[in-house]
């Protein structure tokens, strides 16, 4: 059975790479945003929530690797504010 083809000769229902990239990046960003809100309300760390949600979207190993990024950003900001105290 052939799938219907749209104007750009792509089967209907197939996502383009740019739409998939936008969806993936926005879902990762939303996950970290919600993990930050949960952290502020309950005191649970963002990795607790973000690992489970990201593990459902992407491979768990990649989800664990992504948790390094926000931690590195926050620690860099803290370190830069520490060095500004001595200037």
N, C-alpha and C positions, 0 to 999 in steps of 0.2 A: 504494500500500500504506500503510495507516494504522499508525502506531506505537502500541504499547500505552500506555495512559494510567494513571498512578498516582492515588492518592487526592486529590492536590492539583491535578489536571488539568494535569500537566506530562508530556511524553513521557518514558518511562523512558530513562535514560542522559544526560539533559540536566542539567547542573550548575546549581545555584542560584548567584546572584551572591555570596552570602556564602561558600559553599564554595569557589568559584573564588578569591575574595579571600584566604581563609585559606591555600589551597594556594599561591598566588603569593607571599604574604608569608613563609610558612614556607620555601619553596624559596629565596627571596632571602636570608633570614637564614642558612639552612644553607650556602648558597654562600659568604657572607662568613665564616662560622665556619670552614669547611674551607680557605678561602683564607688565613686567619690561621694555621691549623695548618701549611699548606704553607710559608708565609712563615717560620715559626719553625724548621721542619726543614731547609729548603733555602736560605733567604735570598732566594728569588725574591719579588718584590713581589706583594701581593694582586691588583693590577690584571691581572697576567699571567694568572693562573688565572681570576679572577672574570669577566673580559670574555668569555672563551670559553664558560664555562658559562652565564652570564646571556644571552649572545647566542643560545644555543640555546633559551632559554625565552621571552625577550621580544625586541623589536627591538634590533639592535645599537646604535642611537643612544640608546635609552633605557637600555641597559646601561652605556654610556659615561657617561651623565649620572648614573646611580646611583653610580658610583665616586667622585663628588665628596663624597658624604655621609660615608663613614667617614673620608676624609682631613680633611674640615672638622671633624669631631668630635675627632679626635686632635690636630689643630693647635690647636684651642680649649683642650683640656685642657693641652697643653704651655704655651700662652701664659698660662693662668690660674695654673699652678704657677710660671711665671717671675715674674709680678707678686707672688705671695705671698712670694717671697724678699726683697722690699724692704719688706714690711709689718712 
